[in-house]
Amino acid sequence: MAKGPVLFDLEGQQASRPQVAEAAPVPDVVQSAPQGQAMQAAARLAARKPSLLVRAFWWLATALISAVVSIAAWSFVTDLLARQPLVGWAMTVLLGAFLLVLCLLALREMAAFGRLARLDGVRHAAREALAQNDLEAARVVTDRLVTLYKNREDTRWGRDRLAELRGDQMDAQGLLALTEGEVLGPLDKAASREVEAAARQVATVTALVPLALADVAAALTANLRMIRRVAEIYGGRSGFFGSWRLTRAVLSHMVATGAVAVGDDLLEPVLGGTIIGKLSRRFGEGLVNGALTARVGVAAMEVCRPLPFGVAKKPSVRGIIKNALGGLFGKG
């Protein structure tokens, strides 16, 4: 064995060794911008109209189940009356109480649909009065609106101001503008706060909950609650079926007009520029879902408001997004 240092000659192998300069460049990984998948899925789910075959299936299934349950309950009570009269009468009373509550719930749903129809009627009459510049029709609309809110304490001051100033208005546009500013102003602010709260909730849940369908469920639930609260603020308190029908009307309008699509400037007033592309995927999805919820809220205000937006400007989606999500960021 040789002693001392050993010299290895690598010059002959240098040509075959890979060179750093010849390495292929590392490809840039471009992450697609968040698109608000939860809100878009919730909107499509709520706006989807079932086919005639599906509706017929549910109608027949409901009728069949109701008939089977009714016959089974009737047979159970009559047999129990024959065998145990006292217990049978007790079950009869319970069944009667259940049917009474069911009828009251049905009446409440009918009243809810009536309230929503009343708001639609006032809004339609206001548009007709403005289109024809009919002062007498505008006075009728104002009277209907005052009657609608006569028991609302939050509109009392506005109604008193309207009663003092309405005699000075000489045209339909001026009278309805005065009515809109004095009576509906506080309601618009309250509805905007509800929309901001819902946008914050959807953004937070989407950003923090990693489950696949949890964000869709949270977005749909929050938007249902928000639309119902907006309707209540404007006097259209609805029941379960009324809320679902109203939600479908709002989201169907948004899907038809493309308002659920994410624009490049959707979060610009909050984030500025294209910083959303530098955020984490989950956090960016939360912000976009919150912004889309703000769009749903503005559409709900337009649908539920008894007067169309005129002199009072429609709430800006950007303004609502800034108020709802702006506190999540520090200004650099």
Summary of the structure (lengths in Angstrom):
residues: 332
radius of gyration: 30.8
end to end distance: 69.8
largest distance: 119.2
contacts: 971
relative contact order: 0.13
helix: 75%
strand: 0%
